[in-house]
Amino acid sequence: MTALAHEVTPVVDNPVSDLDEILWQAWKAMDLPEGYRAEIIEGAIEVSPTGRRRHTVLINRLRRALEGHLRGSGHAPYQDGNVIHRRKAWIPDLFVAPEDLDEVPDEEDLGVDASGVAMVVEVVSPGRRNIERDRVRKRREYARAGIPVYVIVDDFDENGAVFVLTAPNPEKAAYEDEHRVPYGTEAVVPSGPAKGFTIGEEMTRG
């Protein structure tokens, strides 16, 4: 199922809108101060600061564990890289892609094409807009791009929860399979190169 969802990711017949092209050119020309990043999300350029200490701790725990889990698979975890899809640009906290990123370049060589990304991970930052971005808008964007697995690590869902989203439907901009796992319980990635990867209390602890 995941392989099929991954295969239908490119939607080459839909023209890029004038707004998408304008945002794309503006995004490429941006020169942000250190500590900030810019993404194109649902028709807007969003600038946000890099994460706080807790955010950094969680990402580093996840990345180290993913590196071990993916060893020998031909895939690896990446951080602070551009994922590009049809004049959209995202910088996930982590993403899983082939070890040789030259296999999945975007057309302007600014990052990696979303069609080659097997999984994205976002660690939710505090603040209403930050929370809504990861839970809602990026969820729709990643589904539109057909990225097979989206993992959200969310300190702000009650006492904390991990969401594992699979089976993207690009036409509906939705993931059709969702598992919410409260902190203290193990969340398991069900498919893709990271299949069997477990996010448990040792990663989400305060």
N, C-alpha and C positions, 0 to 999 in steps of 0.2 A: 504494500500500500504506500509506504513512504517513497519507494523508488518511483512509483507512478506519479505521485504528487510532485516529486522533484523534477521529473521529466517535463511536466507541463508548465514549468515556471515562466519561460520566455513568452511574452505576448507581443510578438514582433509586428503584428498588423495594426495595433492601435497607435495612432500618431501621437508624438509628444506635443503637448499643448504649448502655446506661446508663453504662458506663465511659467511652465516647467523650464523652458529654455532660458527665460530671463533669470529665474532663480538659480539655475545651474551656472550661468555665466557670472552672476554676482557671488555665488558661493566660491567659485574657483578663484575669484579676485580678492577674497578676504584675507586680511593679514591680522590675525588675532594676537593679543598679548599672551604670554605664556600662562598656562593654567586655565585656558578656555578652549572650548571646541564648538564647532558649528555643524549642524546637520540640517538637511532638507526633509521636513516631515509634513506630509499632507498639505502641501501648498504654502509652506512658510519656512523661512530660515530661522532656526532656533539656536541661540547661543547659550551655553551653560558652562559653569565652572566645573573643574574636575572635582571628584568626590572627596568627602570628608574621610577621617581616619577609619571609621567603621566600614565605610564603603570599600576603601583600599584593602583592608584586612580580609573582608569576605572574598573579594575578587582574587586576591593572591592565594587564599586557601583553595578556591575552586580551580584556579589555573594549575597549581602544583599537582593537585589530585588528577586533573584531566590529563596532564602530561604523562603521568604514570599509566593511566588507564588506556591512553591512545598509543602507547609505545608499540611499534611494530605494525600499526594499522594502516600506515600511509597517510594519516591525518594528524593534525596538531592543533592546540589552542592558540589563539592570537588575541592580542590586546591593543587597543588604540589604533586600529586600522579602519580605513574607509571601506564600507560595503556599499556597492553601487548598483542601482536598479533603475533604468529608464529615467535618467536625470533626477533621481533621488539619491541622497547620500546619508548614510547612517554610520555611527561609530558605536557599535555595541560594546558593552563592558568586556565581553569575551565572545569569540566566535570560533567555530571548528571548521577547518577547511583542509585541503590537501597540503602535505608538507612542502611541496613545491608550488608556491603561489603563482608561479609563472604559467601554471596550467589553467588558471582561472582569472586572467586579467580582465579589467573592464576596458571598454573601447578607447579610452583616453589615458590609460595607464596611471590612474589616480588612486587605485585601490584594487579590490577584488570584485568580480561580478557576483551578484547574489545567487546566480544559478549554481555556483560552485560551493556555496556555504551550506554545510550540513546541519548546523545548530547555532543559535545565538543565545546568549545569556545576558540578562540585565539584572543588576542589583539596584533596587528602588532607593532613590534618595529622598530625604525629607522635603516637605513642601507640596502643596496641593497640585501645582502645575507639574512638578517632577513626577509625582505619583501617577497623575493622569496620563502623562506622556508614556510611561512604561506599560501601564495596565491597559490603556485604551488605544492611543494613537499609534505607538510603535507596534502593538499587537496587530492592528489592521495592516500596517505597512509591511511587516514581515510576512503576513499571510498573503497579501497581494503579490509579493515576490516569490511565493511558493517555498519559502525556507521551511524545511521539514519539521524541525523541532525548535520551539521557543521555550526557554526556561526563565521564569521570573522568581527571583529571591526577594521576598517582600517583608521587611521588618514591620511594616505598618498595616498589615492585614491581621486584625485582632492581636494575638500574641506572636505573630509571625507565621508565614506560610511560604511554601515553595509551590509554584504552579508549573506543571509540565504540559505544554500544549503541542499537539501533533495533528496530522491530517489537515494541512492548510487547504483552503478553498479560495484560490485567487480571485475568482469572480465575485464571491461574497465578502472578500476581505475578512475572512474569519477562519479560526481553527475549529475543526469540528469535533476534536477530542480534547478534553481538558481534565486534568487531575489536580486537585488542590490537596496538598499534604501539609498539615500543621507542623511547625517546628517541634522537634523531639521525635518525629516519625521519619522513616527513610523515604525519600522521593527517588524514584528510579527512572532513568531515561529508557524508553521501551524500544527504540529503534535507531538505525543509523550507525555511523562509526563509533559513537559514544554509548551504544546500547549496553545496558547493565551498569552504567555509571550511577553511583548512589550519592545523594546529598543528604547527609544525616546531621545529627546534633554536633558532631565534632567540627563541622564546617560553619554552622549557623550560630553556635554558642556566642554569647556576649563576651 
